[in-house]
Amino acid sequence: MNSNATAKKFIVLPQVQEIVPYSASHIWRLERSGHFPQRVRLGGNRVAWLQSEVNSWVESKLAARTDHTNCNNCGNLK
């Protein structure tokens, strides 16, 4: 693999929960509603997530927080 190739890494639920402090059922609900990356079925009884997608989801949450803190009209929201 050359240095320009993007490495794809699968992570399983316990690893996802180290990154995202949600229960398995809450992650499932977020997935079903389209608010969390979809799991990838690796086999009959094995699923995983792409680490890059989970990390992107975290970054989007941080960006939303940053956008909100820089909002000029946010002080008027109650």
C-alpha positions as CSV (number, residue, x, y, z in Angstrom):
1,M,0.0,0.0,0.0
2,N,1.4,3.3,-1.0
3,S,1.3,6.5,1.2
4,N,-1.5,8.0,-0.9
5,A,-3.8,5.1,-0.3
6,T,-6.5,5.6,2.4
7,A,-6.4,2.7,4.9
8,K,-9.8,1.4,5.8
9,K,-10.1,-0.1,9.3
10,F,-13.1,-1.9,10.7
11,I,-14.0,-1.4,14.4
12,V,-16.4,-3.5,16.4
13,L,-19.0,-2.2,18.9
14,P,-16.8,-2.1,22.0
15,Q,-14.3,0.0,20.0
16,V,-17.1,2.3,18.8
17,Q,-18.3,2.7,22.4
18,E,-14.7,3.8,23.4
19,I,-15.1,6.7,20.9
20,V,-18.8,7.4,21.3
21,P,-20.2,7.0,24.8
22,Y,-23.6,5.5,23.8
23,S,-25.2,2.2,24.5
24,A,-25.6,-0.4,21.8
25,S,-29.3,0.3,21.5
26,H,-28.8,4.0,21.2
27,I,-26.3,3.6,18.4
28,W,-28.8,1.3,16.7
29,R,-31.5,3.9,17.0
30,L,-29.2,6.6,15.6
31,E,-28.3,4.3,12.7
32,R,-31.9,3.6,11.9
33,S,-32.7,7.3,11.8
34,G,-29.8,8.1,9.6
35,H,-27.9,10.0,12.3
36,F,-24.9,7.6,12.7
37,P,-22.8,5.7,10.2
38,Q,-24.2,2.4,9.1
39,R,-22.6,-0.8,10.2
40,V,-21.1,-3.2,7.7
41,R,-22.1,-6.9,7.8
42,L,-18.9,-8.9,7.7
43,G,-20.5,-12.3,8.1
44,G,-23.5,-14.1,9.5
45,N,-23.0,-12.9,13.0
46,R,-20.4,-10.2,12.7
47,V,-20.8,-6.5,12.1
48,A,-18.4,-3.6,12.2
49,W,-18.1,0.1,11.4
50,L,-15.5,1.9,9.4
51,Q,-13.4,3.9,11.8
52,S,-13.1,6.7,9.3
53,E,-16.9,7.1,9.2
54,V,-17.2,7.1,13.0
55,N,-14.4,9.6,13.3
56,S,-16.1,11.8,10.7
57,W,-19.3,11.6,12.6
58,V,-17.5,12.8,15.8
59,E,-15.9,15.6,13.8
60,S,-19.3,16.7,12.5
61,K,-20.6,16.9,16.1
62,L,-17.6,19.0,17.1
63,A,-18.1,21.3,14.1
64,A,-21.8,21.7,15.0
65,R,-20.8,22.7,18.6
66,T,-18.3,25.2,17.3
67,D,-20.8,26.6,14.8
68,H,-23.3,27.0,17.6
69,T,-20.8,28.8,19.9
70,N,-20.0,31.3,17.1
71,C,-23.6,32.0,16.4
72,N,-24.6,35.7,16.8
73,N,-28.2,35.0,17.5
74,C,-27.8,32.0,19.7
75,G,-28.2,34.0,22.9
76,N,-31.8,34.7,21.9
77,L,-32.6,31.0,21.7
78,K,-34.3,29.6,24.8
